[in-house]
Amino acid sequence: MLPPPAVLHFLWEINTDLVKDGASVRTYGRLISYEPEGSKAVLGGQQSSAQCHVSVQTTLVEPFQPTLGAQYFVLGEIEKTDECCVASPGLSGAILHARALSSVDGIDLTLMQKAIMEQRCFFRERMPDISASSPL
């Protein structure tokens, strides 16, 4: 059976109540770090003046040729954890288990973010019953 379609969330939305444990999500961010031994990567993004980070489990997308500082688009499932990362203070309590990971370096992220916001407005206007249950 196929997993449900993934909803696009910004990095700063992943650790909120908008995203439930086990939800399929799509997101993007800059690759901050990568540990090949543990198949773990960290994506970072910025909302206003706050830095947001999400841990990504890359086991299912190995072999992975990382480029630190590049923008990546990730599709996967969220696993919420109660652990607080003392070693990495900006890291959220969620792990994104990547099913697909691709570099999107070179795209206009401001324009993409604007398009996502417009799409969300469109779906809220056209389908109010669906938008009440999940943000698009």
C-alpha positions in Angstrom: 0.0 0.0 0.0 1.3 3.4 -0.9 1.9 6.0 1.8 -0.4 9.1 1.8 0.6 12.1 -0.3 3.2 14.3 1.4 2.2 17.8 2.3 4.9 20.5 1.8 6.0 22.1 5.1 8.6 24.7 5.8 11.4 23.6 8.2 10.0 25.8 10.9 6.6 24.1 10.7 7.9 20.6 11.3 8.3 20.8 15.0 4.9 22.3 15.5 1.5 20.6 16.1 0.7 21.1 12.4 2.8 18.0 11.6 1.8 14.8 13.3 4.1 11.8 14.1 4.3 9.5 11.1 3.1 12.2 8.7 4.5 12.2 5.1 6.1 15.6 4.4 8.1 17.4 1.8 10.5 20.1 2.8 13.7 21.8 1.7 16.7 23.4 3.4 20.4 24.0 3.3 22.6 21.0 4.2 24.4 22.0 7.4 26.1 18.7 8.3 26.3 15.1 7.3 27.5 12.0 9.2 28.0 9.0 6.8 28.6 6.6 9.7 25.2 7.2 11.2 23.4 8.1 7.9 22.3 11.4 9.5 22.1 14.9 7.9 21.0 18.2 9.3 19.0 20.7 7.1 18.8 24.3 8.1 16.6 27.2 7.2 15.7 30.6 8.3 12.4 32.2 9.3 12.7 35.9 10.0 15.8 36.0 12.3 15.4 32.5 13.8 17.4 29.6 12.5 15.5 26.3 12.2 17.2 22.8 11.9 15.8 19.4 11.2 17.6 16.1 11.5 17.3 13.8 8.5 17.9 10.0 8.5 19.4 9.2 5.1 19.5 5.4 5.4 17.0 4.8 2.6 18.7 7.2 0.1 22.3 5.9 0.5 24.7 6.2 -1.3 24.4 9.9 -0.8 26.8 12.4 -2.3 26.4 15.4 0.0 27.4 19.0 -0.8 27.6 21.0 2.4 25.8 24.3 2.0 23.7 23.2 -1.0 19.9 23.3 -0.9 18.1 19.9 -0.7 14.5 18.9 -1.2 13.4 16.0 1.0 10.4 13.7 0.9 9.8 11.4 3.9 8.1 10.6 7.2 8.3 12.4 10.5 9.2 10.7 13.7 8.6 12.9 16.7 10.9 12.5 19.7 10.8 13.9 23.2 14.6 14.3 23.3 16.1 17.7 23.4 19.3 18.1 21.6 21.8 19.6 24.0 24.7 19.1 21.6 22.9 20.9 18.8 20.7 23.6 20.4 18.8 24.6 17.3 17.7 21.0 16.4 14.1 20.2 16.6 12.6 17.2 18.4 11.7 15.6 15.0 13.6 13.2 12.7 12.7 13.2 9.0 13.2 9.7 7.6 14.0 10.5 3.9 12.6 8.4 1.1 13.8 10.8 -1.6 16.5 13.5 -1.4 17.6 15.7 -4.2 19.7 18.8 -4.6 17.7 21.9 -5.7 20.7 24.3 -5.8 20.1 27.2 -8.1 16.3 27.6 -7.7 14.9 30.9 -6.4 13.8 29.9 -2.8 12.0 33.2 -2.3 9.9 32.6 -5.3 9.3 29.0 -4.3 8.2 30.1 -0.8 5.8 32.7 -2.4 4.4 30.0 -4.7 3.8 27.6 -1.7 2.0 30.4 0.2 -0.2 31.2 -2.9 -1.0 27.5 -3.3 -2.1 27.3 0.3 -4.4 30.3 -0.1 -5.9 28.7 -3.2 -6.7 25.5 -1.5 -8.1 27.2 1.6 -10.5 29.2 -0.7 -11.5 26.3 -2.9 -11.6 23.4 -0.4 -12.4 24.8 3.1 -13.2 21.4 4.5 -9.8 20.0 3.5 -7.7 23.0 4.6 -9.2 22.9 8.1 -7.7 19.4 8.6 -4.3 20.0 7.1 -2.1 22.9 5.9 -1.1 22.7 2.3 
